[in-house]
Amino acid sequence: MATPTLVKGARATRSTVALKIVMAVSGLVFIGYVLAHMYGNLKAFAGHDAFNDYAHHLREFGEPLLPHEGFLWVMRLLLIVALIAHVASAYALWRRAAKARTVKYQVKKNQSSSLSSRTMRWGGLALLLFIVWHLLNFTVPKVNPDGGPTDDPYNLMVDTFDVWWMTVIYLLAMLALGFHLHHGTFSAIQTLGFTNTASSRARAKQAGWVLAVVIAGGFSLVPLSVLAGIIEK
């Protein structure tokens, strides 16, 4: 009777590993995307025309092999698939971990875990909600919180961050993104088997810090510069 139990346990282990790999790969897709997106956002420092020309170029990228905005829709579909895979695997792993806790006990929790690892679940949920608002704000249907027009990408960006509470929301989201990247990068590298030595683990942790600071910091520069009057219409 022990053999079926062992087989079931082995299958569950393989399934858990597969879910972690899905999380890692989809997470790396998002890291690549946010790096490219941050680069595009920083075009705001080059002025109105440079920012809008970049946005226009993305709509025409791949023509005539792809239809107008075809590249953007390919990227959007890829990101939607990655998002669904990331969220679904995270939820499945959380459910399995919850079911595995058959005995409840009182201990001093999280003595050795980092703040970024402890906030992964709620930080991820906060980022999911922010992504929904961010899409409504800048993509579909486009909402200008300042009440102005929405047909000019640069002016919409400036109008949005001229509203102080929008900048606060954005900066809080970037803080959550930084925490998520810090722990998520290390976890992804570990899941994919690149942390087998002490030195490789140290490099993976450093990569998490670098990506967190560069990406969250890079995204934060634009709204802060709008509020400071460095970036303006």
WOMO-V180990 format. One record per residue. N is the residue number from 1. PHI is phi in whole degrees, -180 to 180 (* if undefined). D_LAST is the distance of its C-alpha to the last C-alpha in Angstrom with 2 decimals. Layout:
<<N | PHI | D_LAST> <N | PHI | D_LAST>>
This chain:
<<1 | * | 73.77> <2 | -76 | 71.56> <3 | -62 | 70.48> <4 | -58 | 68.39> <5 | -65 | 66.62> <6 | -65 | 65.86> <7 | -63 | 64.63> <8 | -62 | 62.37> <9 | -65 | 61.01> <10 | -66 | 60.40> <11 | -65 | 58.53> <12 | -64 | 56.36> <13 | -64 | 55.59> <14 | -63 | 54.64> <15 | -65 | 52.46> <16 | -64 | 50.69> <17 | -62 | 50.11> <18 | -62 | 48.76> <19 | -64 | 46.29> <20 | -67 | 45.10> <21 | -67 | 44.66> <22 | -60 | 42.60> <23 | -61 | 40.38> <24 | -65 | 40.10> <25 | -66 | 39.31> <26 | -66 | 36.76> <27 | -65 | 35.16> <28 | -66 | 34.93> <29 | -60 | 33.28> <30 | -68 | 30.53> <31 | -62 | 30.23> <32 | -60 | 29.72> <33 | -67 | 27.09> <34 | -68 | 25.03> <35 | -64 | 25.20> <36 | -66 | 23.84> <37 | -66 | 21.16> <38 | -63 | 20.13> <39 | -57 | 19.98> <40 | -63 | 17.63> <41 | -61 | 15.29> <42 | -69 | 15.31> <43 | -61 | 13.90> <44 | -59 | 10.44> <45 | -70 | 11.40> <46 | -86 | 11.95> <47 | 108 | 8.47> <48 | -55 | 7.23> <49 | -67 | 10.72> <50 | -63 | 12.79> <51 | -65 | 11.76> <52 | -71 | 12.39> <53 | -64 | 15.44> <54 | -64 | 16.83> <55 | -62 | 16.63> <56 | -68 | 18.26> <57 | -62 | 20.83> <58 | -63 | 21.94> <59 | -70 | 22.75> <60 | -99 | 24.86> <61 | -61 | 26.45> <62 | 91 | 30.25> <63 | -71 | 30.62> <64 | -91 | 33.22> <65 | -62 | 35.16> <66 | -113 | 32.84> <67 | -68 | 31.45> <68 | -58 | 27.77> <69 | 69 | 26.09> <70 | -63 | 29.58> <71 | -61 | 28.58> <72 | -62 | 26.10> <73 | -72 | 28.91> <74 | -62 | 31.42> <75 | -64 | 29.26> <76 | -63 | 28.74> <77 | -65 | 32.50> <78 | -61 | 33.30> <79 | -69 | 31.11> <80 | -64 | 32.67> <81 | -61 | 36.12> <82 | -64 | 35.32> <83 | -65 | 33.97> <84 | -61 | 37.10> <85 | -63 | 39.35> <86 | -66 | 37.76> <87 | -69 | 37.91> <88 | -64 | 41.35> <89 | -68 | 42.90> <90 | -63 | 41.51> <91 | -66 | 43.02> <92 | -63 | 46.29> <93 | -67 | 46.62> <94 | -64 | 45.92> <95 | -63 | 48.61> <96 | -66 | 51.09> <97 | -65 | 50.53> <98 | -66 | 51.03> <99 | -69 | 54.24> <100 | -72 | 55.53> <101 | -84 | 55.59> <102 | -81 | 59.02> <103 | -121 | 59.84> <104 | -91 | 57.69> <105 | -147 | 58.05> <106 | -101 | 56.58> <107 | -140 | 55.32> <108 | -80 | 52.74> <109 | -82 | 49.99> <110 | 56 | 47.41> <111 | -67 | 49.10> <112 | -113 | 47.98> <113 | -84 | 44.92> <114 | -85 | 41.38> <115 | -62 | 38.75> <116 | -65 | 36.77> <117 | -71 | 39.92> <118 | -75 | 40.67> <119 | -104 | 37.24> <120 | -57 | 37.09> <121 | -67 | 38.17> <122 | -74 | 36.08> <123 | -65 | 33.09> <124 | -64 | 33.42> <125 | -64 | 33.62> <126 | -62 | 30.49> <127 | -66 | 28.63> <128 | -62 | 30.06> <129 | -65 | 28.77> <130 | -65 | 25.28> <131 | -59 | 25.33> <132 | -60 | 26.22> <133 | -66 | 23.33> <134 | -61 | 20.86> <135 | -66 | 22.17> <136 | -64 | 21.93> <137 | -72 | 18.31> <138 | -116 | 17.05> <139 | -119 | 20.07> <140 | -139 | 22.62> <141 | -88 | 22.23> <142 | 82 | 18.54> <143 | -125 | 17.92> <144 | -99 | 14.78> <145 | -66 | 16.03> <146 | -90 | 13.68> <147 | 87 | 15.38> <148 | -88 | 12.67> <149 | -68 | 13.22> <150 | -124 | 13.86> <151 | -87 | 14.19> <152 | -117 | 10.99> <153 | -56 | 11.38> <154 | -65 | 8.03> <155 | -66 | 6.45> <156 | -64 | 9.89> <157 | -63 | 9.81> <158 | -66 | 6.98> <159 | -61 | 8.80> <160 | -63 | 11.97> <161 | -84 | 11.80> <162 | -72 | 10.63> <163 | -86 | 14.13> <164 | -59 | 16.48> <165 | -72 | 19.34> <166 | -68 | 17.53> <167 | -66 | 16.77> <168 | -62 | 20.44> <169 | -60 | 21.70> <170 | -63 | 19.85> <171 | -67 | 21.22> <172 | -64 | 24.65> <173 | -65 | 24.59> <174 | -69 | 23.87> <175 | -63 | 26.79> <176 | -63 | 28.96> <177 | -64 | 27.92> <178 | -61 | 28.90> <179 | -61 | 32.26> <180 | -64 | 32.83> <181 | -68 | 32.18> <182 | -58 | 34.37> <183 | -81 | 37.42> <184 | -64 | 36.75> <185 | -63 | 36.55> <186 | -63 | 39.86> <187 | -62 | 41.46> <188 | -65 | 40.51> <189 | -63 | 41.89> <190 | -66 | 44.98> <191 | -60 | 45.55> <192 | -82 | 45.44> <193 | 86 | 48.13> <194 | -107 | 46.43> <195 | -128 | 47.38> <196 | -83 | 51.13> <197 | -125 | 51.41> <198 | -62 | 50.32> <199 | -69 | 48.18> <200 | -70 | 46.44> <201 | -65 | 45.77> <202 | -64 | 44.27> <203 | -66 | 42.00> <204 | -65 | 40.93> <205 | -66 | 40.02> <206 | -64 | 38.07> <207 | -62 | 36.20> <208 | -61 | 35.27> <209 | -64 | 33.92> <210 | -62 | 31.97> <211 | -63 | 30.33> <212 | -62 | 29.57> <213 | -70 | 27.92> <214 | -65 | 26.04> <215 | -74 | 24.74> <216 | -63 | 24.09> <217 | -67 | 22.66> <218 | -61 | 20.45> <219 | -65 | 19.00> <220 | -74 | 18.55> <221 | -59 | 16.54> <222 | -67 | 13.25> <223 | -61 | 13.41> <224 | -65 | 14.84> <225 | -71 | 12.17> <226 | -66 | 9.46> <227 | -62 | 12.10> <228 | -82 | 12.82> <229 | 84 | 9.48> <230 | -74 | 9.93> <231 | -102 | 7.17> <232 | -149 | 3.77> <233 | -71 | 0.00>>
